[in-house]
Amino acid sequence: MPLSAKRQTVRTRTTLRSKVGKEDGYNQVAKTTETTVAEVSMEEAEADSKDAIPSSTVSTSPQRKRGRSKKTDGAKTENKDLPLADEETTTTNTATSPKKKKTKRKVVQKKNGDSSNSDDEDAADKVKTKKPAATNSPKTKSKAAADHQRITERDDLPKLWTDDMAKANGSYTFRIASWNVAGLRALVKKSPTALVDLCNKYNLDMLCLQETKLQEMHLEDPKLKLKGMMEDHGFVEHWSCSTAKKGYSGTAVFVKRRSVSNGEKEIGAKATKQTKIGSFFAPPTSTQVPHSNADTKLPINPEQLIPTAVTDKLGEMIDNEGRTIILDFPWATVANVYVPNSGQNLERLDFRTKEWDKFFLQYMQTREKNRGLPIVWLGDLNIAHKASDIWNDGAKHLDKQAGVTPQERASFTEQLEAGYVDAFRHLHPNARSHYSYWSQRAGNREPNKGLRLDYFVCSPQLFDETNQVIVRDSFMVPDQLGSDHCPVVLELEIKP
């Protein structure tokens, strides 16, 4: 065989191999094609040798074998399961090569099919290996969940006081509700009768709101109709608005109007009034009162139900956020309070625990001492005090969550240990899952993943059976919608 023919054969085989590509599915075809080229080249070599070179001079075959062995070594590293082309060429003749080509193609197809199936099995194996990991992840979560409590099933509370019980004692039930409305304008727009319906349903004498988010201009806006919204329903209004920031904080109190036997005497007639528009409003005259209780026979003197003074001035440090309204009744001082939140990043934690809590406690103690009467402070106190006051107490993130930090809990404990009582927990020490706040963003209301942030804190003598006014019951109203908080209610018995 001429040297040029040999080079052309090797070049042709190399070109075909490079064109076939490197993917596994094509390697088999490359080897079969290479075998065919080798067989053809052998036939040509034999024909050339007969015509041009004596048989004794055919010594180029070993060289050709060595050249091809180098190529097939590379093919061998790509796929070890197939026979090498060089091994086939040593036993191939011109007559049998076409049949062997067909056989090889069949083998190639079969092996290619096997390889594709093995890929599917490998993929299935990979999926199988991933399944245990997926099933393990919930177990990991359940382990983490076991590190803290999960209390969401609300138990039934016994009813500790009823109107029939009050009637049997010849006494009167004074009911106070507290509700963080998270924006009064939004509430009234969505449910215009929400406040009136709440007062009527529970026969409230006093309704206290927090986080009204109002300024004086809102109260004066005729389109909003907030000023006087409860007067037509027999209540006198008192407002305190934030001057430090717009759309922020704010409190309000609505007290049922009463009359006395010696003439019409409306709630707030003797109260301290402020000249500031929007803080407090003078009550209307008797001719403007459509719901007077002058004809209602009460078991007690109506003057017991009328505050003698109302103010929102506690001190310069806290007055500008509209967080308090204080009412002096003949039997106690009642304070509607919206305690500052420590902030998402706890930026107000020190202010709340080291300044606000201490100042407010001192103020209420002084008021109690000067009047010689019990005190009650109520509202959104922004604290989940005990483990039973939050659904997931013990969760690691709670130490850095406003309302549940150790500092806030310790500060509230300090207030109670100064001589005051958490009314709800005192009356229902074993109550579970009775919360007053749920995160709307997390959708926690329906599964009852909440916190108890709204309280009534009372002087201990209000639980003394020998006292004229006694705390009888306290409960939440979780079915009242319109805010991320629900109202909480306190019932007091006032003896004649």
Contacts in CASP RR format, 6 or more apart in sequence:
PFRMAT RR
TARGET T0000
AUTHOR 0000-0000-0000
METHOD contacts of the structure
MODEL  1
MPLSAKRQTVRTRTTLRSKVGKEDGYNQVAKTTETTVAEVSMEEAEADSK
DAIPSSTVSTSPQRKRGRSKKTDGAKTENKDLPLADEETTTTNTATSPKK
KKTKRKVVQKKNGDSSNSDDEDAADKVKTKKPAATNSPKTKSKAAADHQR
ITERDDLPKLWTDDMAKANGSYTFRIASWNVAGLRALVKKSPTALVDLCN
KYNLDMLCLQETKLQEMHLEDPKLKLKGMMEDHGFVEHWSCSTAKKGYSG
TAVFVKRRSVSNGEKEIGAKATKQTKIGSFFAPPTSTQVPHSNADTKLPI
NPEQLIPTAVTDKLGEMIDNEGRTIILDFPWATVANVYVPNSGQNLERLD
FRTKEWDKFFLQYMQTREKNRGLPIVWLGDLNIAHKASDIWNDGAKHLDK
QAGVTPQERASFTEQLEAGYVDAFRHLHPNARSHYSYWSQRAGNREPNKG
LRLDYFVCSPQLFDETNQVIVRDSFMVPDQLGSDHCPVVLELEIKP
1 44 0 8 1.000
1 45 0 8 1.000
1 48 0 8 1.000
1 49 0 8 1.000
1 53 0 8 1.000
1 60 0 8 1.000
2 48 0 8 1.000
2 52 0 8 1.000
5 41 0 8 1.000
5 44 0 8 1.000
5 45 0 8 1.000
5 48 0 8 1.000
6 41 0 8 1.000
6 60 0 8 1.000
6 64 0 8 1.000
9 37 0 8 1.000
9 41 0 8 1.000
9 44 0 8 1.000
10 67 0 8 1.000
12 37 0 8 1.000
13 34 0 8 1.000
13 37 0 8 1.000
13 38 0 8 1.000
13 68 0 8 1.000
13 71 0 8 1.000
14 71 0 8 1.000
16 30 0 8 1.000
16 33 0 8 1.000
16 34 0 8 1.000
16 37 0 8 1.000
17 30 0 8 1.000
17 34 0 8 1.000
17 71 0 8 1.000
20 26 0 8 1.000
20 27 0 8 1.000
20 29 0 8 1.000
20 30 0 8 1.000
20 33 0 8 1.000
21 30 0 8 1.000
22 78 0 8 1.000
24 78 0 8 1.000
24 79 0 8 1.000
24 115 0 8 1.000
25 112 0 8 1.000
25 115 0 8 1.000
27 75 0 8 1.000
27 78 0 8 1.000
27 79 0 8 1.000
27 82 0 8 1.000
28 79 0 8 1.000
28 82 0 8 1.000
28 107 0 8 1.000
28 108 0 8 1.000
28 111 0 8 1.000
28 112 0 8 1.000
29 108 0 8 1.000
30 75 0 8 1.000
31 75 0 8 1.000
31 82 0 8 1.000
31 84 0 8 1.000
31 85 0 8 1.000
31 104 0 8 1.000
31 108 0 8 1.000
32 101 0 8 1.000
32 104 0 8 1.000
32 105 0 8 1.000
32 108 0 8 1.000
34 71 0 8 1.000
34 75 0 8 1.000
34 85 0 8 1.000
35 85 0 8 1.000
35 88 0 8 1.000
35 89 0 8 1.000
35 92 0 8 1.000
35 100 0 8 1.000
35 101 0 8 1.000
35 104 0 8 1.000
36 97 0 8 1.000
36 101 0 8 1.000
38 68 0 8 1.000
38 85 0 8 1.000
38 86 0 8 1.000
38 89 0 8 1.000
38 92 0 8 1.000
39 89 0 8 1.000
39 92 0 8 1.000
39 94 0 8 1.000
39 97 0 8 1.000
42 89 0 8 1.000
42 92 0 8 1.000
43 94 0 8 1.000
45 58 0 8 1.000
45 60 0 8 1.000
45 61 0 8 1.000
45 64 0 8 1.000
49 55 0 8 1.000
49 57 0 8 1.000
49 58 0 8 1.000
65 86 0 8 1.000
68 85 0 8 1.000
68 86 0 8 1.000
68 89 0 8 1.000
69 86 0 8 1.000
72 84 0 8 1.000
72 85 0 8 1.000
72 86 0 8 1.000
75 84 0 8 1.000
75 85 0 8 1.000
76 84 0 8 1.000
81 111 0 8 1.000
82 107 0 8 1.000
82 108 0 8 1.000
82 111 0 8 1.000
88 100 0 8 1.000
88 104 0 8 1.000
92 100 0 8 1.000
147 394 0 8 1.000
147 395 0 8 1.000
147 396 0 8 1.000
148 392 0 8 1.000
148 393 0 8 1.000
148 394 0 8 1.000
148 395 0 8 1.000
148 396 0 8 1.000
149 387 0 8 1.000
149 391 0 8 1.000
149 392 0 8 1.000
149 393 0 8 1.000
149 394 0 8 1.000
150 391 0 8 1.000
150 392 0 8 1.000
151 388 0 8 1.000
151 391 0 8 1.000
151 392 0 8 1.000
151 393 0 8 1.000
151 432 0 8 1.000
151 433 0 8 1.000
152 391 0 8 1.000
152 433 0 8 1.000
152 447 0 8 1.000
152 448 0 8 1.000
152 449 0 8 1.000
152 450 0 8 1.000
153 432 0 8 1.000
153 433 0 8 1.000
153 448 0 8 1.000
154 432 0 8 1.000
154 433 0 8 1.000
154 434 0 8 1.000
154 448 0 8 1.000
154 478 0 8 1.000
155 431 0 8 1.000
155 432 0 8 1.000
155 433 0 8 1.000
155 434 0 8 1.000
157 428 0 8 1.000
157 431 0 8 1.000
157 434 0 8 1.000
157 475 0 8 1.000
159 473 0 8 1.000
160 427 0 8 1.000
160 472 0 8 1.000
160 473 0 8 1.000
161 173 0 8 1.000
161 472 0 8 1.000
161 473 0 8 1.000
161 491 0 8 1.000
161 493 0 8 1.000
163 173 0 8 1.000
166 172 0 8 1.000
166 173 0 8 1.000
166 299 0 8 1.000
166 493 0 8 1.000
169 493 0 8 1.000
169 495 0 8 1.000
170 299 0 8 1.000
170 495 0 8 1.000
170 496 0 8 1.000
171 299 0 8 1.000
171 300 0 8 1.000
171 493 0 8 1.000
171 494 0 8 1.000
171 495 0 8 1.000
171 496 0 8 1.000
172 298 0 8 1.000
172 299 0 8 1.000
172 300 0 8 1.000
172 304 0 8 1.000
172 305 0 8 1.000
172 493 0 8 1.000
172 494 0 8 1.000
172 496 0 8 1.000
173 472 0 8 1.000
173 491 0 8 1.000
173 492 0 8 1.000
173 493 0 8 1.000
173 494 0 8 1.000
174 205 0 8 1.000
174 206 0 8 1.000
174 305 0 8 1.000
174 469 0 8 1.000
174 491 0 8 1.000
174 492 0 8 1.000
174 493 0 8 1.000
174 494 0 8 1.000
175 202 0 8 1.000
175 203 0 8 1.000
175 204 0 8 1.000
175 205 0 8 1.000
175 206 0 8 1.000
175 489 0 8 1.000
175 490 0 8 1.000
175 491 0 8 1.000
175 492 0 8 1.000
176 204 0 8 1.000
176 205 0 8 1.000
176 206 0 8 1.000
176 207 0 8 1.000
176 208 0 8 1.000
176 334 0 8 1.000
176 376 0 8 1.000
176 378 0 8 1.000
176 456 0 8 1.000
176 489 0 8 1.000
176 490 0 8 1.000
176 492 0 8 1.000
177 198 0 8 1.000
177 199 0 8 1.000
177 202 0 8 1.000
177 204 0 8 1.000
177 206 0 8 1.000
177 207 0 8 1.000
177 208 0 8 1.000
177 477 0 8 1.000
177 487 0 8 1.000
177 488 0 8 1.000
177 489 0 8 1.000
177 490 0 8 1.000
178 208 0 8 1.000
178 209 0 8 1.000
178 210 0 8 1.000
178 336 0 8 1.000
178 378 0 8 1.000
178 379 0 8 1.000
178 380 0 8 1.000
178 454 0 8 1.000
178 456 0 8 1.000
178 487 0 8 1.000
178 488 0 8 1.000
178 489 0 8 1.000
178 490 0 8 1.000
179 198 0 8 1.000
179 207 0 8 1.000
179 208 0 8 1.000
179 209 0 8 1.000
179 210 0 8 1.000
179 454 0 8 1.000
179 480 0 8 1.000
179 483 0 8 1.000
179 485 0 8 1.000
179 486 0 8 1.000
179 487 0 8 1.000
179 488 0 8 1.000
180 209 0 8 1.000
180 210 0 8 1.000
180 211 0 8 1.000
180 338 0 8 1.000
180 379 0 8 1.000
180 380 0 8 1.000
180 437 0 8 1.000
180 453 0 8 1.000
180 454 0 8 1.000
180 483 0 8 1.000
180 484 0 8 1.000
180 485 0 8 1.000
181 187 0 8 1.000
181 209 0 8 1.000
181 210 0 8 1.000
181 211 0 8 1.000
181 212 0 8 1.000
181 482 0 8 1.000
181 483 0 8 1.000
181 485 0 8 1.000
182 211 0 8 1.000
182 213 0 8 1.000
182 482 0 8 1.000
182 483 0 8 1.000
182 484 0 8 1.000
182 485 0 8 1.000
183 211 0 8 1.000
183 212 0 8 1.000
183 213 0 8 1.000
183 214 0 8 1.000
183 483 0 8 1.000
184 209 0 8 1.000
184 212 0 8 1.000
184 213 0 8 1.000
184 214 0 8 1.000
184 226 0 8 1.000
184 252 0 8 1.000
185 213 0 8 1.000
185 214 0 8 1.000
185 218 0 8 1.000
185 224 0 8 1.000
185 226 0 8 1.000
187 194 0 8 1.000
187 195 0 8 1.000
187 482 0 8 1.000
187 483 0 8 1.000
188 194 0 8 1.000
188 195 0 8 1.000
188 224 0 8 1.000
188 226 0 8 1.000
188 229 0 8 1.000
190 482 0 8 1.000
191 481 0 8 1.000
191 482 0 8 1.000
194 480 0 8 1.000
194 482 0 8 1.000
195 207 0 8 1.000
195 229 0 8 1.000
195 230 0 8 1.000
195 254 0 8 1.000
196 230 0 8 1.000
196 233 0 8 1.000
198 204 0 8 1.000
198 207 0 8 1.000
198 477 0 8 1.000
198 480 0 8 1.000
198 487 0 8 1.000
199 207 0 8 1.000
199 230 0 8 1.000
199 233 0 8 1.000
199 235 0 8 1.000
199 254 0 8 1.000
199 256 0 8 1.000
202 477 0 8 1.000
202 489 0 8 1.000
204 256 0 8 1.000
204 489 0 8 1.000
205 255 0 8 1.000
205 256 0 8 1.000
205 305 0 8 1.000
206 253 0 8 1.000
206 254 0 8 1.000
206 255 0 8 1.000
206 256 0 8 1.000
206 334 0 8 1.000
207 230 0 8 1.000
207 235 0 8 1.000
207 253 0 8 1.000
207 254 0 8 1.000
208 251 0 8 1.000
208 252 0 8 1.000
208 253 0 8 1.000
208 254 0 8 1.000
208 325 0 8 1.000
208 336 0 8 1.000
208 378 0 8 1.000
208 379 0 8 1.000
209 251 0 8 1.000
209 252 0 8 1.000
209 253 0 8 1.000
209 254 0 8 1.000
209 336 0 8 1.000
210 250 0 8 1.000
210 251 0 8 1.000
210 336 0 8 1.000
210 337 0 8 1.000
210 338 0 8 1.000
210 379 0 8 1.000
210 380 0 8 1.000
211 249 0 8 1.000
211 250 0 8 1.000
211 338 0 8 1.000
211 380 0 8 1.000
212 239 0 8 1.000
212 241 0 8 1.000
212 249 0 8 1.000
212 250 0 8 1.000
212 251 0 8 1.000
212 252 0 8 1.000
213 247 0 8 1.000
213 248 0 8 1.000
213 249 0 8 1.000
213 250 0 8 1.000
214 226 0 8 1.000
214 239 0 8 1.000
214 241 0 8 1.000
214 247 0 8 1.000
214 250 0 8 1.000
214 252 0 8 1.000
215 241 0 8 1.000
215 242 0 8 1.000
215 246 0 8 1.000
215 247 0 8 1.000
216 241 0 8 1.000
216 276 0 8 1.000
216 277 0 8 1.000
216 278 0 8 1.000
216 279 0 8 1.000
218 224 0 8 1.000
218 226 0 8 1.000
219 226 0 8 1.000
219 227 0 8 1.000
219 239 0 8 1.000
219 241 0 8 1.000
219 277 0 8 1.000
219 278 0 8 1.000
220 227 0 8 1.000
220 277 0 8 1.000
220 278 0 8 1.000
227 237 0 8 1.000
227 278 0 8 1.000
227 281 0 8 1.000
228 237 0 8 1.000
228 281 0 8 1.000
229 237 0 8 1.000
230 237 0 8 1.000
230 254 0 8 1.000
231 237 0 8 1.000
231 284 0 8 1.000
231 288 0 8 1.000
232 290 0 8 1.000
232 291 0 8 1.000
233 291 0 8 1.000
234 256 0 8 1.000
234 257 0 8 1.000
234 289 0 8 1.000
234 290 0 8 1.000
234 291 0 8 1.000
234 292 0 8 1.000
235 254 0 8 1.000
235 255 0 8 1.000
235 256 0 8 1.000
235 257 0 8 1.000
236 254 0 8 1.000
236 255 0 8 1.000
236 257 0 8 1.000
236 266 0 8 1.000
236 267 0 8 1.000
236 268 0 8 1.000
236 283 0 8 1.000
237 252 0 8 1.000
237 253 0 8 1.000
237 254 0 8 1.000
237 281 0 8 1.000
238 252 0 8 1.000
238 253 0 8 1.000
238 254 0 8 1.000
238 255 0 8 1.000
238 279 0 8 1.000
238 280 0 8 1.000
238 281 0 8 1.000
238 310 0 8 1.000
238 312 0 8 1.000
238 325 0 8 1.000
238 327 0 8 1.000
239 251 0 8 1.000
239 252 0 8 1.000
239 278 0 8 1.000
239 279 0 8 1.000
239 280 0 8 1.000
239 281 0 8 1.000
240 250 0 8 1.000
240 251 0 8 1.000
240 252 0 8 1.000
240 279 0 8 1.000
240 312 0 8 1.000
240 322 0 8 1.000
240 323 0 8 1.000
240 324 0 8 1.000
240 325 0 8 1.000
241 250 0 8 1.000
241 278 0 8 1.000
241 279 0 8 1.000
241 322 0 8 1.000
242 248 0 8 1.000
242 249 0 8 1.000
242 250 0 8 1.000
242 320 0 8 1.000
242 321 0 8 1.000
242 322 0 8 1.000
243 320 0 8 1.000
243 321 0 8 1.000
243 322 0 8 1.000
244 320 0 8 1.000
244 321 0 8 1.000
245 321 0 8 1.000
248 321 0 8 1.000
249 321 0 8 1.000
249 322 0 8 1.000
249 323 0 8 1.000
249 338 0 8 1.000
250 321 0 8 1.000
250 322 0 8 1.000
250 323 0 8 1.000
250 338 0 8 1.000
251 312 0 8 1.000
251 322 0 8 1.000
251 323 0 8 1.000
251 324 0 8 1.000
251 325 0 8 1.000
251 336 0 8 1.000
251 337 0 8 1.000
251 338 0 8 1.000
252 325 0 8 1.000
252 336 0 8 1.000
253 310 0 8 1.000
253 325 0 8 1.000
253 327 0 8 1.000
253 336 0 8 1.000
255 267 0 8 1.000
255 268 0 8 1.000
255 307 0 8 1.000
255 327 0 8 1.000
256 267 0 8 1.000
256 293 0 8 1.000
256 305 0 8 1.000
257 266 0 8 1.000
257 267 0 8 1.000
257 283 0 8 1.000
257 289 0 8 1.000
257 291 0 8 1.000
257 292 0 8 1.000
257 293 0 8 1.000
258 265 0 8 1.000
258 266 0 8 1.000
258 267 0 8 1.000
258 293 0 8 1.000
258 302 0 8 1.000
258 303 0 8 1.000
258 305 0 8 1.000
258 306 0 8 1.000
259 265 0 8 1.000
259 266 0 8 1.000
259 286 0 8 1.000
259 292 0 8 1.000
259 293 0 8 1.000
259 294 0 8 1.000
259 302 0 8 1.000
260 301 0 8 1.000
260 302 0 8 1.000
260 303 0 8 1.000
261 302 0 8 1.000
263 294 0 8 1.000
264 286 0 8 1.000
264 289 0 8 1.000
264 292 0 8 1.000
264 294 0 8 1.000
265 302 0 8 1.000
265 303 0 8 1.000
265 306 0 8 1.000
266 283 0 8 1.000
266 284 0 8 1.000
266 286 0 8 1.000
266 289 0 8 1.000
266 306 0 8 1.000
267 283 0 8 1.000
267 305 0 8 1.000
267 306 0 8 1.000
267 307 0 8 1.000
268 283 0 8 1.000
268 306 0 8 1.000
268 307 0 8 1.000
268 310 0 8 1.000
269 283 0 8 1.000
269 306 0 8 1.000
270 306 0 8 1.000
270 308 0 8 1.000
270 309 0 8 1.000
271 280 0 8 1.000
271 307 0 8 1.000
271 308 0 8 1.000
271 309 0 8 1.000
271 310 0 8 1.000
271 327 0 8 1.000
272 309 0 8 1.000
272 310 0 8 1.000
272 311 0 8 1.000
273 280 0 8 1.000
273 282 0 8 1.000
273 310 0 8 1.000
274 280 0 8 1.000
274 311 0 8 1.000
274 312 0 8 1.000
274 313 0 8 1.000
279 312 0 8 1.000
280 310 0 8 1.000
280 312 0 8 1.000
286 292 0 8 1.000
293 302 0 8 1.000
298 305 0 8 1.000
299 496 0 8 1.000
300 494 0 8 1.000
300 495 0 8 1.000
300 496 0 8 1.000
301 496 0 8 1.000
303 330 0 8 1.000
304 329 0 8 1.000
304 330 0 8 1.000
304 331 0 8 1.000
304 494 0 8 1.000
305 329 0 8 1.000
305 494 0 8 1.000
306 329 0 8 1.000
306 330 0 8 1.000
307 327 0 8 1.000
307 328 0 8 1.000
307 329 0 8 1.000
307 334 0 8 1.000
308 328 0 8 1.000
308 329 0 8 1.000
308 330 0 8 1.000
309 326 0 8 1.000
309 327 0 8 1.000
309 328 0 8 1.000
310 325 0 8 1.000
310 326 0 8 1.000
310 327 0 8 1.000
310 328 0 8 1.000
311 325 0 8 1.000
311 326 0 8 1.000
312 319 0 8 1.000
312 322 0 8 1.000
312 324 0 8 1.000
312 325 0 8 1.000
312 326 0 8 1.000
313 319 0 8 1.000
314 324 0 8 1.000
314 326 0 8 1.000
314 359 0 8 1.000
314 360 0 8 1.000
314 363 0 8 1.000
315 359 0 8 1.000
315 363 0 8 1.000
317 355 0 8 1.000
317 356 0 8 1.000
317 359 0 8 1.000
318 324 0 8 1.000
318 356 0 8 1.000
318 359 0 8 1.000
318 360 0 8 1.000
321 340 0 8 1.000
322 338 0 8 1.000
323 337 0 8 1.000
323 338 0 8 1.000
323 339 0 8 1.000
323 340 0 8 1.000
324 335 0 8 1.000
324 336 0 8 1.000
324 337 0 8 1.000
324 338 0 8 1.000
324 360 0 8 1.000
325 335 0 8 1.000
325 336 0 8 1.000
326 333 0 8 1.000
326 334 0 8 1.000
326 335 0 8 1.000
326 336 0 8 1.000
326 367 0 8 1.000
327 333 0 8 1.000
327 334 0 8 1.000
327 335 0 8 1.000
327 336 0 8 1.000
328 371 0 8 1.000
331 373 0 8 1.000
331 374 0 8 1.000
331 468 0 8 1.000
331 469 0 8 1.000
331 494 0 8 1.000
332 373 0 8 1.000
332 374 0 8 1.000
332 375 0 8 1.000
332 376 0 8 1.000
332 459 0 8 1.000
332 462 0 8 1.000
332 469 0 8 1.000
333 364 0 8 1.000
333 367 0 8 1.000
333 368 0 8 1.000
333 371 0 8 1.000
333 373 0 8 1.000
333 374 0 8 1.000
333 375 0 8 1.000
333 376 0 8 1.000
334 375 0 8 1.000
334 376 0 8 1.000
334 377 0 8 1.000
334 378 0 8 1.000
335 364 0 8 1.000
335 375 0 8 1.000
335 376 0 8 1.000
335 377 0 8 1.000
335 378 0 8 1.000
336 378 0 8 1.000
336 379 0 8 1.000
337 360 0 8 1.000
337 377 0 8 1.000
337 378 0 8 1.000
337 379 0 8 1.000
337 380 0 8 1.000
337 381 0 8 1.000
338 379 0 8 1.000
338 380 0 8 1.000
339 352 0 8 1.000
339 356 0 8 1.000
339 357 0 8 1.000
339 360 0 8 1.000
339 379 0 8 1.000
339 380 0 8 1.000
339 381 0 8 1.000
339 382 0 8 1.000
339 383 0 8 1.000
340 348 0 8 1.000
340 351 0 8 1.000
340 352 0 8 1.000
340 356 0 8 1.000
340 382 0 8 1.000
341 348 0 8 1.000
341 352 0 8 1.000
341 382 0 8 1.000
341 402 0 8 1.000
341 403 0 8 1.000
342 348 0 8 1.000
342 349 0 8 1.000
342 352 0 8 1.000
342 353 0 8 1.000
342 382 0 8 1.000
342 402 0 8 1.000
342 403 0 8 1.000
342 405 0 8 1.000
342 408 0 8 1.000
343 349 0 8 1.000
343 402 0 8 1.000
344 402 0 8 1.000
346 400 0 8 1.000
346 402 0 8 1.000
346 405 0 8 1.000
349 402 0 8 1.000
349 405 0 8 1.000
349 407 0 8 1.000
349 408 0 8 1.000
352 382 0 8 1.000
352 408 0 8 1.000
352 411 0 8 1.000
353 407 0 8 1.000
353 408 0 8 1.000
353 410 0 8 1.000
353 411 0 8 1.000
357 411 0 8 1.000
357 412 0 8 1.000
357 414 0 8 1.000
357 415 0 8 1.000
360 377 0 8 1.000
361 414 0 8 1.000
361 415 0 8 1.000
361 418 0 8 1.000
364 375 0 8 1.000
364 377 0 8 1.000
365 418 0 8 1.000
367 375 0 8 1.000
368 374 0 8 1.000
368 375 0 8 1.000
368 459 0 8 1.000
374 458 0 8 1.000
374 459 0 8 1.000
374 461 0 8 1.000
374 462 0 8 1.000
374 467 0 8 1.000
374 469 0 8 1.000
375 420 0 8 1.000
375 458 0 8 1.000
375 459 0 8 1.000
376 456 0 8 1.000
376 457 0 8 1.000
376 458 0 8 1.000
376 459 0 8 1.000
376 462 0 8 1.000
376 490 0 8 1.000
377 456 0 8 1.000
377 457 0 8 1.000
378 454 0 8 1.000
378 455 0 8 1.000
378 456 0 8 1.000
378 457 0 8 1.000
378 488 0 8 1.000
378 490 0 8 1.000
379 454 0 8 1.000
379 455 0 8 1.000
379 456 0 8 1.000
379 488 0 8 1.000
380 453 0 8 1.000
380 454 0 8 1.000
380 485 0 8 1.000
381 412 0 8 1.000
381 453 0 8 1.000
381 454 0 8 1.000
381 455 0 8 1.000
381 457 0 8 1.000
382 402 0 8 1.000
382 403 0 8 1.000
382 408 0 8 1.000
382 453 0 8 1.000
383 403 0 8 1.000
383 404 0 8 1.000
383 408 0 8 1.000
383 409 0 8 1.000
383 412 0 8 1.000
383 453 0 8 1.000
383 455 0 8 1.000
384 390 0 8 1.000
384 393 0 8 1.000
384 403 0 8 1.000
384 404 0 8 1.000
384 409 0 8 1.000
384 451 0 8 1.000
384 452 0 8 1.000
384 453 0 8 1.000
385 409 0 8 1.000
385 412 0 8 1.000
385 413 0 8 1.000
385 422 0 8 1.000
385 425 0 8 1.000
385 452 0 8 1.000
386 393 0 8 1.000
386 425 0 8 1.000
387 393 0 8 1.000
387 394 0 8 1.000
388 425 0 8 1.000
388 431 0 8 1.000
388 432 0 8 1.000
389 425 0 8 1.000
389 435 0 8 1.000
389 451 0 8 1.000
389 452 0 8 1.000
390 398 0 8 1.000
390 404 0 8 1.000
390 435 0 8 1.000
390 450 0 8 1.000
390 451 0 8 1.000
390 452 0 8 1.000
391 433 0 8 1.000
391 435 0 8 1.000
391 448 0 8 1.000
391 449 0 8 1.000
391 450 0 8 1.000
391 451 0 8 1.000
392 398 0 8 1.000
392 449 0 8 1.000
393 404 0 8 1.000
398 404 0 8 1.000
398 405 0 8 1.000
399 405 0 8 1.000
399 406 0 8 1.000
402 408 0 8 1.000
403 409 0 8 1.000
403 451 0 8 1.000
403 453 0 8 1.000
404 451 0 8 1.000
415 457 0 8 1.000
416 422 0 8 1.000
416 457 0 8 1.000
419 459 0 8 1.000
419 460 0 8 1.000
420 457 0 8 1.000
420 458 0 8 1.000
420 459 0 8 1.000
420 460 0 8 1.000
421 457 0 8 1.000
421 458 0 8 1.000
421 459 0 8 1.000
421 460 0 8 1.000
421 462 0 8 1.000
421 463 0 8 1.000
422 455 0 8 1.000
422 456 0 8 1.000
422 457 0 8 1.000
423 455 0 8 1.000
423 456 0 8 1.000
423 457 0 8 1.000
423 458 0 8 1.000
423 471 0 8 1.000
423 474 0 8 1.000
423 490 0 8 1.000
424 431 0 8 1.000
424 434 0 8 1.000
424 452 0 8 1.000
424 455 0 8 1.000
424 456 0 8 1.000
424 474 0 8 1.000
424 475 0 8 1.000
424 488 0 8 1.000
425 431 0 8 1.000
426 463 0 8 1.000
427 471 0 8 1.000
427 473 0 8 1.000
427 474 0 8 1.000
428 434 0 8 1.000
428 474 0 8 1.000
433 448 0 8 1.000
434 452 0 8 1.000
434 475 0 8 1.000
434 476 0 8 1.000
435 448 0 8 1.000
435 450 0 8 1.000
435 451 0 8 1.000
435 452 0 8 1.000
435 476 0 8 1.000
435 478 0 8 1.000
436 451 0 8 1.000
436 452 0 8 1.000
436 453 0 8 1.000
436 454 0 8 1.000
436 476 0 8 1.000
436 478 0 8 1.000
436 485 0 8 1.000
436 486 0 8 1.000
436 488 0 8 1.000
437 450 0 8 1.000
437 451 0 8 1.000
437 452 0 8 1.000
437 453 0 8 1.000
437 454 0 8 1.000
437 484 0 8 1.000
437 485 0 8 1.000
437 486 0 8 1.000
438 444 0 8 1.000
438 445 0 8 1.000
438 448 0 8 1.000
438 449 0 8 1.000
438 450 0 8 1.000
438 451 0 8 1.000
438 484 0 8 1.000
439 449 0 8 1.000
439 450 0 8 1.000
439 484 0 8 1.000
440 484 0 8 1.000
442 449 0 8 1.000
444 450 0 8 1.000
445 484 0 8 1.000
448 478 0 8 1.000
452 476 0 8 1.000
453 485 0 8 1.000
454 476 0 8 1.000
454 485 0 8 1.000
454 488 0 8 1.000
455 488 0 8 1.000
456 471 0 8 1.000
456 474 0 8 1.000
456 488 0 8 1.000
456 490 0 8 1.000
458 471 0 8 1.000
461 467 0 8 1.000
462 469 0 8 1.000
462 470 0 8 1.000
462 471 0 8 1.000
462 492 0 8 1.000
463 470 0 8 1.000
463 471 0 8 1.000
464 470 0 8 1.000
468 494 0 8 1.000
468 495 0 8 1.000
469 492 0 8 1.000
469 493 0 8 1.000
469 494 0 8 1.000
469 495 0 8 1.000
470 492 0 8 1.000
470 493 0 8 1.000
470 495 0 8 1.000
471 490 0 8 1.000
471 491 0 8 1.000
471 492 0 8 1.000
472 491 0 8 1.000
472 492 0 8 1.000
472 493 0 8 1.000
473 489 0 8 1.000
473 490 0 8 1.000
473 491 0 8 1.000
474 488 0 8 1.000
474 489 0 8 1.000
474 490 0 8 1.000
474 491 0 8 1.000
475 488 0 8 1.000
475 489 0 8 1.000
476 486 0 8 1.000
476 487 0 8 1.000
476 488 0 8 1.000
476 489 0 8 1.000
477 486 0 8 1.000
477 487 0 8 1.000
477 488 0 8 1.000
477 489 0 8 1.000
478 486 0 8 1.000
479 486 0 8 1.000
480 486 0 8 1.000
480 487 0 8 1.000
END
